[in-house]
Amino acid sequence: GESRGPRRFRVLPAPATLKGVQLFCVCRHRMNMLSTPLLSRGLNTSRIAASPLWLGARSHVQGGLLRRSATTESAAAAKGKIKEAAATGAVKNVSKSFAERNPFVFQLGVATAKTSAADIMVQVVVDRKKWDEIDWKRNGIFVVFGFAYLGGFQYWLMVNKFSKWFPTRQRFAQLSLGEKIRDTAGMADALKMVAFDVFVHLPLIYFPSYYTCKEIVTGTSWNPIDWIRDGCMKYWNNKEEDCLAMIKLWGPSDCLQFSMPIHISMPFRHMVSFFWTAYVSFTRGGGEEVEPTKVKRRLSVSGDSA
């Protein structure tokens, strides 16, 4: 019945892998638990727990578990943020109006419809025609012109190109009135857009295109060169009156348009253009009297007999 002291074991070679370290420490701990008294058991356990080998293995395992837990939590948080952003974007997209979600399609429909309606209004109200007397050939000029030029070309020019040429436009349009006044760079770009529209786009592109389109329907030749030549000649004869009216209307209108958000600016331009189209339709809509020789020449070119 004499008490025996704590049993000592010889030190085995340290395993090279983490799993070997864990297995070695667990086996040694269990051997001490089975082969020593209760008092000695606590002493040996404390020695094993305090050994550098066991401490290193335990810290390595705990660090791996912590890193894995942190990685899992960060991945879950990232997935949650992605889902939240997707849900928020979907809600915002649904809350947007059709004009904001489809700015090009919306303004294209507005440009086509208002151009035709303006000419019909002039024929019915000003020319006092009945519905069965409406000149649909003349109205067709404005339908084609409104769709292709006002709705197509102008959107490409004033949205796509202006956003590249004048980079502050989109940011400037989102500011309040007080912030716009203090934004000198945005004000400068807005004035440049007004000047480009009034002194370059309208007199050098819009009017020649309109008169050429008019000649396609009401002209006396099937030659495209004649359409362009005759249209430009008629514009040159009316240039003073047309350009003066254009500056009076589009100068102030452009100052408002180029300070608006893009999805609003083009429909606003088309609404102003309703009155402009009515003016052009009233003053330039009707076809001029043509000489009989020109009509005969057009019929002969088209292959019909006089």
SVG drawing of the C-alpha trace seen along z (x, -y; Angstrom):
<svg xmlns="http://www.w3.org/2000/svg" viewBox="-66 -87 78 89">
<polyline fill="none" stroke="black" stroke-width="0.4" points="0.0,0.0 2.8,-2.5 2.1,-5.4 3.8,-5.7 4.9,-8.9 3.9,-10.2 4.9,-7.9 7.2,-9.4 7.3,-8.5 10.0,-8.9 9.5,-11.6 8.5,-10.3 9.5,-12.0 7.1,-14.8 4.9,-14.0 5.2,-16.1 1.5,-16.8 -1.2,-18.5 -3.4,-15.4 -0.4,-13.4 0.2,-16.1 -3.4,-15.9 -3.4,-12.0 -0.1,-11.9 -1.3,-14.3 -4.7,-12.6 -3.1,-9.1 -0.6,-10.3 -3.3,-12.1 -5.4,-8.9 -2.5,-6.7 -1.8,-9.0 -5.5,-9.0 -5.6,-5.2 -2.2,-4.5 -2.0,-7.1 -3.9,-7.8 -6.4,-10.6 -3.9,-13.0 -1.2,-12.1 -3.7,-12.2 -4.3,-15.9 -0.6,-16.6 0.2,-14.8 -2.8,-16.4 -1.5,-19.8 1.9,-19.0 0.6,-17.9 -1.6,-20.9 1.3,-23.2 3.7,-21.5 4.8,-23.6 3.8,-20.9 0.2,-20.7 -0.1,-24.5 1.1,-24.9 -1.3,-22.3 -4.2,-23.7 -3.6,-27.3 -3.2,-26.1 -6.6,-24.3 -8.3,-27.2 -6.9,-29.6 -8.2,-27.5 -11.6,-27.2 -11.8,-31.0 -10.6,-31.7 -13.2,-29.3 -15.9,-30.8 -14.9,-34.3 -14.8,-33.2 -18.3,-31.6 -19.7,-34.7 -18.2,-37.1 -19.5,-34.9 -23.0,-34.9 -22.8,-38.7 -21.8,-39.2 -24.6,-37.0 -27.0,-38.9 -25.8,-42.2 -26.1,-41.0 -29.7,-39.8 -30.5,-43.1 -29.0,-45.1 -30.9,-43.0 -34.2,-43.4 -33.6,-47.2 -32.7,-47.5 -35.8,-45.5 -38.0,-47.7 -36.5,-50.9 -36.8,-49.6 -40.5,-48.8 -41.1,-52.2 -39.7,-54.0 -42.0,-55.3 -42.1,-53.9 -40.3,-57.1 -37.4,-56.4 -37.1,-52.7 -37.5,-53.2 -36.5,-56.8 -35.8,-56.3 -39.0,-54.4 -41.1,-56.8 -39.7,-60.0 -39.8,-58.3 -43.6,-57.7 -44.1,-61.2 -42.2,-62.8 -44.1,-60.8 -47.5,-61.3 -47.2,-65.0 -45.8,-65.8 -48.7,-64.2 -51.2,-65.8 -49.8,-69.3 -50.2,-69.1 -53.7,-67.7 -54.6,-70.5 -53.4,-73.1 -55.3,-71.6 -58.6,-71.3 -58.4,-74.5 -56.5,-76.9 -57.2,-75.6 -60.8,-74.7 -60.7,-71.3 -63.1,-68.5 -61.8,-65.1 -62.4,-63.6 -60.5,-66.5 -57.2,-66.1 -54.1,-66.0 -52.6,-62.7 -49.8,-63.0 -48.7,-66.3 -49.3,-64.8 -47.1,-61.9 -44.2,-64.3 -44.4,-65.2 -44.9,-61.6 -41.7,-60.4 -39.8,-63.5 -41.0,-63.2 -40.1,-59.5 -36.7,-59.5 -35.3,-62.9 -37.0,-64.3 -37.3,-61.0 -34.2,-59.2 -31.5,-61.6 -32.1,-64.2 -32.0,-61.6 -28.7,-60.3 -27.3,-63.9 -28.7,-65.4 -28.4,-62.4 -25.7,-60.1 -23.3,-62.7 -24.0,-65.6 -23.3,-63.4 -19.8,-62.8 -19.1,-66.3 -20.4,-68.0 -19.6,-65.6 -21.2,-67.6 -24.7,-67.4 -26.0,-64.4 -24.6,-65.6 -25.8,-69.2 -29.3,-68.0 -29.6,-66.3 -28.7,-69.4 -31.2,-71.8 -31.6,-75.3 -29.3,-76.8 -26.6,-74.2 -27.0,-74.8 -26.3,-78.5 -23.1,-77.8 -21.9,-75.1 -19.9,-77.2 -18.7,-74.2 -22.2,-72.9 -23.6,-76.3 -20.8,-76.7 -21.6,-73.3 -25.4,-74.2 -24.7,-77.4 -22.5,-75.5 -25.3,-73.1 -27.7,-76.0 -25.3,-77.7 -24.7,-74.4 -28.4,-73.8 -29.3,-77.3 -26.3,-78.2 -25.2,-74.8 -27.9,-72.1 -31.1,-73.9 -29.9,-76.2 -27.3,-73.8 -28.9,-70.3 -32.6,-70.7 -33.9,-73.0 -32.1,-71.5 -33.3,-68.0 -36.9,-69.3 -37.0,-70.9 -35.4,-67.9 -38.0,-65.6 -40.7,-67.9 -39.3,-67.6 -39.5,-63.8 -43.3,-64.0 -44.2,-67.2 -41.2,-67.5 -41.3,-67.1 -38.4,-64.7 -37.5,-61.2 -33.8,-62.1 -32.5,-62.3 -30.0,-65.0 -32.9,-67.1 -34.7,-66.7 -31.6,-68.0 -31.0,-70.8 -34.6,-72.0 -35.0,-71.7 -31.9,-73.7 -32.9,-76.4 -36.3,-76.8 -34.7,-76.9 -32.2,-79.6 -35.1,-81.8 -36.8,-81.5 -33.8,-81.4 -34.2,-84.9 -37.8,-84.3 -37.2,-80.7 -34.0,-81.4 -35.5,-84.4 -38.5,-82.4 -36.3,-79.5 -34.1,-81.7 -37.1,-83.3 -38.5,-79.9 -35.6,-77.5 -33.2,-79.9 -35.3,-80.2 -36.6,-76.6 -33.1,-75.1 -32.1,-76.9 -34.8,-74.9 -34.3,-71.7 -30.6,-71.3 -31.0,-71.8 -33.6,-68.9 -32.9,-65.1 -32.4,-63.3 -35.6,-61.2 -37.6,-64.5 -35.6,-66.8 -36.5,-65.1 -40.3,-64.8 -40.2,-68.4 -38.5,-69.3 -41.1,-67.4 -43.9,-69.3 -42.4,-72.6 -41.8,-71.2 -45.6,-70.7 -46.1,-74.4 -43.0,-74.7 -44.3,-72.0 -47.7,-73.7 -45.9,-76.9 -43.8,-75.1 -46.8,-73.2 -48.8,-76.4 -46.1,-78.4 -44.3,-75.7 -46.7,-72.7 -48.5,-73.4 -46.8,-72.5 -46.1,-75.2 -47.7,-75.3 -45.5,-73.4 -45.1,-74.0 -46.8,-71.5 -43.5,-70.7 -42.0,-69.6 -45.0,-67.4 -44.7,-65.8 -41.0,-65.2 -41.6,-63.5 -44.3,-61.2 -42.0,-60.3 -39.2,-59.5 -41.4,-57.2 -42.5,-55.3 -46.1,-56.5 -47.7,-58.0 -48.9,-61.6"/>
</svg>
